[in-house]
Amino acid sequence: MMSSKDFATWQRAVLPLLLLQEIKGGATHGYALGKALIGRGFEPIKGATLYPALAKLEEAGYLETHWQDGDGGPGRKMYAITAEGEQRLAQLETSWKQFVEQVALLPADVCGALILRDGY
């Protein structure tokens, strides 16, 4: 089984892909993104990791933002994917598939029987 530290390293590496995938489903805010990723089986993402990643995606033109008034509480910064973001997401998904295919070519003693069995 992968250590929590190793899993977190891999998770950070694919965070832009994960965030763009989640946001493609509709505009959302950072806290909801973190909860959605936990719901998909990922480790909790600290705000110090999540919000800089979102800012980089916004600066690159992959996300657009607006403020939504809170219901009796503070407003929320909402994130929506742009056309450029959808193109980038498609590129990242293609790259990820190619990476997974390459990893699957590793010898069984390196990548493990589970990876080979499940065809990842």
N, C-alpha and C positions, 0 to 999 in steps of 0.2 A: 504494500500500500504506500502511496506517495505521502511524504511528510507534508504537514501543513505549510511549512516554509517553502518547500518546492512548489506546492500547488499555488501559493500566493505569488510566486515569481512568474509562473506561467500565466496566471490570471492577469497580472499587470501587463504582461507582454501582449495579450490579446484584448486588453480593455477597450481600445478604440473600436475594434470589431464588435465587441459585445454591446457597447453603448449605442453605436449606430444601428445595430439590429433592433434593440429595444425601442429606440426613438422612432424608427421607421414605422412602428405600430401606431404612432400618434404622439402628439406633443405631450411632454411630461416634465416633471421637475426632478431635481437631483435625488431627493430622499426616496421618491417612488422608484427611480432607476436602481438605486441600491437595493431596495426591497425586492424588486423584480429579479435581479440577478441572484439574490439569495434564494428566491423561489425556484430558480433554475438549477440550484445546487452549488452555487459558487460561495466562496467565503465572503463574509462581510467586508465591504470596501470602506476604508476610512475616508472621511471628508478630505483629508490632506492628499489623498490619491485621486479621488473621484472628481472633485471640482477643478483641479488643474488640468485633468484629462479633458473634461468638458470645455474648459477655456481654450485649450489647444485646438480642439475640433471646431470651435466657434471661430477662432482666429484664422483657421485655414479655410473658412467659408463652407464647412460641411454642416454646420448647425446655425440656426438663427434663433434669437431669443426674444421673449417679451415678458413683461411682468403681469402676473395675475393677482388681483386683489384677494386677500385671504378672507375667509368666512369668520370674522371675529378675531382673527389672528394676523400675523404678518403676511405680507404678500409673498408670492413665490416666483422665482425665475423659471420660466417654462422654456424647454428646448424642443425645437422641431428640426427635422432633417431638411436640407436643401437639395436641389437637383444635383449639385456637385457632391453633396454628401451621399446621395443614392449611388452615384457613379463610383465614389470612393469605397462604399460598402461592397459593391459588386467586385471591385478589384481585390479588396481584402478577403472576401469569401473565396475567390478564385485562388489567391495566394495561400490561404489556409488549407484548402483542399489539396493543393500541390504539396504543401509541407507535410500533411498527414500521409499522403501517398508515399513520400520519401521516407518518413519515419517507419511506415509499415514494411519497408524493404530491409530494415535492420535485422540482423540475426535474432532468432527467438530468444537467445540468452541475454540479449541487450534490451529488446522492447517487450519481452514477456509474452507468454502464451495467450493471455487475455486479449492483447491487441490483435494478434494474428487470428484468434478465434472470432472476434467480433468484426473483423474486417476494417478496422479504423485505419 
